Amino acid sequence: MANYGFIIDNRRCIGCHACTVACKSEHQVPIGVNRTWVKYVEKGTFPTSRRLFSVLRCNHCNDAPCVEICPVTALYRRADGIVDFDNRRCIGCKACMQACPYDALYIDPETQTAAKCNYCAHRVDVGLEPACVVVCPTQAIVSGDLDDPQSRIAQIKNRHQVTARKVEKGTLPQLFYIDGDVDSLDPMATSATTSTLWGQQARGVGQHAPDGSNQLAHPLDLLGEWLAVKDSDPRRQSDKEQLVRHVMSDQSPRRAYDAPNKGITWGWQVPSYLFTKGIAAGAILVPLAAVSLGVTLAPGLLAWSVVWSLVFLVATGLLLIADLKQPRRFLYVLLRPQWRSWLVKGAYLITAFGAAVPAYWLVASLGALTAIEPVMRWIAMLLAVGAAVYTAFLLAQAKGRDYWQSSVLPWQMLAHSAMLGAAWLGLLAPWLDAAWVVALSAAMALAAAVHLAGEAIEIHSTHATRAAKRVVKLLTRGRFRRAYWAGSILAGGALPLVLCLTGTSWGLFLASALVLPGVFVSQYLLVYVPQQVPLS
């Protein structure tokens, strides 16, 4: 069976965009999005400056992370190596966009489903080459079977030294470059500019324009901008200031033309769902853990925990559906599952948790069934833990975002859930007996300590990639430092920890009032800030 791939010969590419136009014409790609595009990078200073061109698109990886994370098999790898998609199955969850390290996927503004380069599979099936290959005037794009030693692409690959993008991701990309420029292929080597005519694409065009449907489309999305320190954001400097810096700069590479900025792919719904899911899981996990340690559970407190757990669980489901571009297809996750995706595993965990909570309530309320109460309690607790932490494994599948590839994240998610659950119950501190005040204070203090320890590990550990280091800098010393230190560290950890150590009802109440907004800010930054780092 064939193993199709591409070779881009940068010695031949003249940056004419014929490949982009041919692709748009062949697939009727709307304005504002591209399946293939050309990136311009300028190096040096006049009169010794030069411009380099790099064609970017899907890499048709042998181990494609977009295929692994897709919950409904809308993306799949064919037997001939082509990574194709079926927009009839796509639910528009945008997970594939976060998983792709090459920024190759987009949401089609007309179909509201994911799309990308599919190697012109319909042409390949009838013996034709992809449209971009046919139209390239300098034969800079070569396609074919990489495993066939007689094919032109295999012979070229064997004769020349080739490079690929982000091979450290382990995706085994099947797109190679001859004379590939490191600064062009590395998105961290250059920054977008609005000081040139074609550099205006840094602001986004079409559906990605600042007032478009995909750019800060909800008031909560403005929270990320509000949390940032405005005056330190280079994107907010005037075009004149950028132009002066551009002209007077040294020989560092400059990005002169690029694809439109996709903006924030996962917007306000995702951190909001993390917040509601954390309360739903923690509101049951914390009191049941206390009962397992010998604290007597009052019937009224159990009812409060169960009711609010179910309320926030319903809110979680609604937020998950609201985040889909095709919300009518949300049942595909359960009915057409792709089991490697943590979106699917999480959906089933949430469903099972939603069934276990009222089942435990029923058993605990019936004295005749007290013998199975411990079993039901542990089942509910285990499912609560699963519901709380599964998102960490989902974020780990999003290989495009290096900061999310953290072994600390599951513990952080569990700590957030315990803090939120204890805080929601802690709002009743003036009416709780001393034993429950002590139990909730201990749970919140322990969770806060785990949260702070996790943040310390993330800040001080040696991250392997520049993208992850960029996120740490944005959080601790950059645009989001104020929100990070005041929200995530002080309100979301340090102050509640100190207040809980008092062991008093007023200390628990104040700690609870701080934890709820503090943890929300922490979760918002976790989702929002890594998306500030460019992927292409």
N, C-alpha and C positions, 0 to 999 in steps of 0.2 A: 504494500500500500504506500502511496505517496506521502511525503512529508513536506508540504508547501511552506515556503518562506519568502522573504524579500531580502535583497541587498540594495542599499542606497549608495551609489558612488558619488561621494561629495566632490570629487575632482571634476565631475561633469555637470553637477547641478548648477543652474544659472538663476534659480529663484524666480522662475517665470509664473508659478502658480498654475500651470496647465494641469497638473495632477489634481489640485484642489477643485478646479472648475470641472474637469472631466468626472470626478467623483460626484460632485453635486448634481451634474446633469444626469449621470447614470442612475443615481438613487433618489433624485428629487429631494436632496438635503435642503432643509429650510435655511433662511438667512439667520446668522448668529451662531450657528453650530457647524462643525466640520468633522468629517470622518478622516480626512487627511489634510494636513496644513504644512506650511513652510515657515520656519522660524529664522529670522534674520538676527545675527549677532555681529556687532562691529567691534573691532579691536584696534588699538593703537591710537595715535593722534596725528592730525594732519601735519605733513603730507604723507606720512607713512602708515595711514590707516587702511584697513581692508574690511570687507564685509563677507561673512560666511553664511551659507545656507544649509539648513538641515530639514529634511522631510520627516515629519512626525505622524504617527498613527498607531493603531493596534499592533502589538508585537506577535500576536498569535502564539502565545506561550504554550509550551508543552505541559507546564504545570500552571494553568491559568487560575489566579486567585478569584477572578470574577465568576468563573464557572463554579468554584467551590462554595462561594458565599451566596450565590443566587438561590433563593428558597424554592423556586418553582421550575427549575430547569429551563428558564427562558434563554439562558446562555448555555451553550454546550460546545464541546470540542468534537469535531467530526473525525472519522477514521483517517482522513487524509491530512490532519493537522490543522485545518481551518477552524478557528473559533467563531462560530456563527450564533445568531440569536433568532428567537421567535417572538415577535412583538404581540402575538395573540395570547401568549401566556404571561407576559411581563405584568407585574403589579405596580411597577414604578416605585419600588422601595429605595432606590438609589444606592443600595449597598454595593453594587458592582462598581459604581463610580468611586467609592471610598477604597475598594479593594484593589483597583487597578493602579499600579505604581506609575503608569505612563500617561495618565490623564486622557485615555483614549475614548472613554464613554461619555455620553451626554444624554439628556432627556430631550427627545424630539418634541418641539412645541406643538406639533400638529397631532401626533398620536398619543402624546403623554406617556411614552414608553421609552425604555433605554434603547440606544442604537450606537453603532460604531462601524468601523471598517470590517467587512466580512469577506475580504479577499475577492470580491465580486464572484461569490460562489456560484451564482446562476450562470455566469459566463464560463467559469472553470468547468462546470458540469457538461458543457457542450463543446469543450476543447478550445475555448478562447482564453486569452490572457486578461488580467484585470484592466479596467479602463485607464487607470493612471499609467500603466506600463505602456499601453498602446500609444497614448497621446504624448508621452515625454519626448521632447524634440532632441534631446542629447543622449537618450538611452541611459539616463542616470538611475532609473529604477529597473531592477531585474527581478523577475519572479520565476518560480519553478520548484521542482522537486529537489530538496536538499539531499535526499538519500540516493538519488540516481547519479552515479558517477559520470554518466554521459551527458547530463543536463548542463546547460550553460551556467546556471547559477552555482551548481556544485563545483564546476571547474574554476569559476571566478573565485569562489570562496577558498578553494585549495591553493590558488596562486597568490592571493593577497592576504595581508594581515588585516583582519576585520575586528571591529569592536561592536559591543551591544550596550544598550542602556540598562543600568541598574541590575547587573548580573548578580549582585550580592543578595538580591531578593529571592533567589532560588526559583524564579519563574521559568527559566530556560527559554528565553525569548528567541523567536525565529525571525527577527529582523536585525540585519547586520549592516554596519557602515564601513565603507572603505574611506580611509583618511578622515575618520570621524573626529570632529573637534570636541574636546572635553568640555570646554566652556559652553558650547552649543547644546550638548547632550545632557549636561548637568543643570537642572533648573535652579540650583542654589548658587551657581556661579555668576548669574546676572540678575538684575532686578528690572521690573517693568518700568517704563517711563511714559509720560504723557507729553513730553517736550518735542516730539516729532509728529508729523502729520499722521503716519501710519501707527505711531505709538499710541494713538487714541484708543486702540483696541484694548489697552491695559484697563480702560474704564468699562469695557464691555459694550457689545453692540447687540442689536436684535433682542432676543429674549433675555440676554444678560446685561442689558443697559441698566444704569442705576435705578431707573423707575420701572424696570421690567418685572415680570412675574416671578423671576427666580432670584432676585437680589433684594434681601431684606424685606420680604413680602409681608411680614407681620410685625406688629408693635413689639412683641417680645424679642424679635430678631434685633431690634434697635438696642436691646439691653447690652449686647456684645460691644456695640460702639460706645454706649454710655459708660460701660465699665472701663473702657480703654482711656488712656491718657491722651487727649486729643492733640495737644501741642507737640507731642513727640512722634506723631505719625507722619513719616515722610510723604505718604500718599496725599496728605492734606496740604502740603506746601504748594505754592502757586507754580504754574507752568514756567513763569519767568525764573523763579528760584531754581527749578529743576534744570532749565536750559543753561543757566550760568554754571551750575555744578557739572552739567554734561560737558560743556565746552572746556572748563578749566580743570577737568579731572585728569588723572594720570592715564596710563595705558591699560587700565582695568577694562574688561570686556563690557559691552553695553548691549542690551536687548533692544533692537530697533523695530522689530515687527514680530507679532506672535498671534496666537489664537485668542479670541475673547476670553476674558476672565469668567469662569463659571460661578464665582461667588461662593456663598455658603450652601453646600449641597444638603447637609442635614441641619435644618433650621431649628426654630423654637420648639417644635414638637418633640424632638429627641431628648434634650435635657429635661423637658417637662415630664416626659414619660419615665425617665430615670427617677425623677423626684416622686411621682405618684406611685411608681412600682416599689420604690424604697419604703415608703410609708406602708403600703399594702402588706409587704412581706414583714417589715419590722414590727408592725402593730400586733402581729400574731406571734412572731418569733420571740420577742423579748418577754412577754408575759408567760408563754409556755415554757421558755427556758427557766424562768424564775420558779414556776411551779415544779419543774423537774429537780430544782435545787432545794425544794422544801417550803417555799413561800405559798401560803394559802391564797387561792384565787377567788375573789369575791364574785358572785354571779353578775353583779352590775358591771364590774370591770371587764369580765369576759364578753358580755354583750356589747359593750363599747368597742372593744378590740375587734370583734368579729364584724360588726356592722361597718365600722370605718375601714377595715381591711377590704371588705367587699366593695365599698363605695370607691375607694381609690383604685381597686383592681379594675372596676368598670371604666374609670377615668383613664387608666393605662391603656386599655383596649381601644377606647375612642381616640386617644392620641396617636396610637400606632396606626389606626386606620386613616386618621386625618393626615398623616405624613405620606401616605401613598398617593402617587399620581393617578393610579387606577383603583380607587377605594372600593369599587363594586366587585373587584376580584380578590378581596382580602381572604376569602375562604379558600382560595387556591393554596395558601400556605398549609392548611390542614388537609385539604383533599388531594392536592398534587405535590406532595412534599419532596424536596431534594434533601436527603437526610444528612448530608455533610454540612449543610448550612446551620449555623447557630440561630438564625432567625426561625427556622423550623423547630429546632430543639427547644428554643425559648417559648415559642407559641404553645407547644405541647406542655411544657413545664407550667406556664401560666394557667392553661386550661385545667391541668390536674390540680394545681394549687387552689384555683377557684372552686373546684369540687370538694377538696379536702377540708377547707375552712368551715363551710356550713355542716359538713358531715361530722366534724369533731364537735361543733357546737351542739348538734343534736345528741351525740353520744354523751357528752358531758352533762347535758341537761336531764338525761334519763338515768336515774339511780340504778335501774335494773341492769344497765349495761356497763357498770363501772369496771368490770373485769377487762374490757377491751379499750378502756379509756387511755391507758399508757401507750398502747400500740397506735391508736389514732393520733395521739399527741405527737409521737415521734415522726409519724408519716407527715403530719402537717408541718412540723419543724423542718424536716429534710426538704420538703417541697418549697418551703419559704426560703431556705438557703439557696436552693437551685434557682428560684425566681429572682432572688437578689443578685446573684453573681453571674448568671449566664451572659449578661451583656458584656462582661469583661472578655469573654471568649469570642463573642461576636466582634468586638472592636479589634481583637487580635487577628481575626480573619481579614480585617480591612488593612491589607498590607501596604496600601498606599500611604498610610499615616504612621510614620515610624514611632511617634510618641505613644501610640496605643499598643505597641508590641512590648508590654511590660508584664513581668511575672508578679508585680506588686498589685496590679489592678484588681484581681479577684478579691483580695483582702480589703482593698479600699472600698469596693462595692458592698461587701458584707458589713464593713464598719459604717458606711453611710446608711445602710438599711437599719442597722441596730440603733444608730443615733436618731434617725428619723422616727422609728417606732417608739423609742423611749421618750422622745420629745413630744410626740403626739399624745402619749399617755401622761407625760409630765405636765401638760397644760392643766391637768386635773389635780396637780400636787396639793393645793389647799384643802381638797376634800378626801385625800388618800390617807390611810393610816401610816404609821411610822415605818412599818416593815416594807411597804411598797415604795415609800419615798427612798428608803435606803437601797432597795433592789434596783429601782430605775436609775438612781444616781450612780450606782456602781456600774450598771450596764452602759450608761452614757459615758462615764469617765473612761471605761475600758475601750469603748469604740472610738472615742476622741483620741485616746493615746495611740491606737492603731492607725487612725487617719493621719495624725501628725508624724508618726514614724514612717508611714508610706510616703508622705510628701517630702520628708527629709531624705529618704532614699532616692527619690526621683530627682531631687535638686542636686544632690552631691555625688550621685553615681556617675561613672564615665559612660556617657551614651555613645553608641557605636557610630551613629550617623549625624551629619550636620543638620538634617531636618529636625531630629529630636532635640539637638542642642539649641536650635533656633527657638523651639517651643519653650524650653526651659528659660531661655533669655527673655522671651516675650512675657513670660509669667513673673519672673523674679525681678527683672531690671528694665523691661521694655514697656510696651503700651499698656499691658494688663497688670502691672505691678501693684497698683493701688487696690484693684479688686481682689487680687490674689492674697496679698498680705492682710488686708482688712476683712475680706469676706471669707476666703477659704481657710486661712490660718487662725486669725483672731476669733471672729464670730463663729466659724465652723469647727473650731478645735480647742484652742488654748483657753479662751475665756470660759466656755462651758466646762472644760476639765477642772479649772480652778473652782468654779461655782459648785460643781457636783461634789467636790471633796469636802464641802461644808456639811453635807448630809442633812441639810434642812429643806423644808418644803419650799421656802422662798428662793433658795439657791437653785433647786431643781426647776422651779417655774421660770426663773430668769434664764437659766441655761437652755431650757426648751425654746423660749422665745428667740434666743440667739441662733440655736442650731438650725431651725427651719430655714431662715433666709441664708445662713452661712453655707449649709450643705447645698442648697440650690445654686448659689453662686459658684461653688466648687464644681458641681456637675456641669453647669453651663460653660465654665472655662474649659473643662475637660473635653467637651464636644466642640466648642467654638474655636478655641485657639489653634489646635493642630490643623484646622482647615485654612488657616492663614498662610500656611507654607505652600508654595507652588509645587505642582507635580510635573510640569513640563516647561 
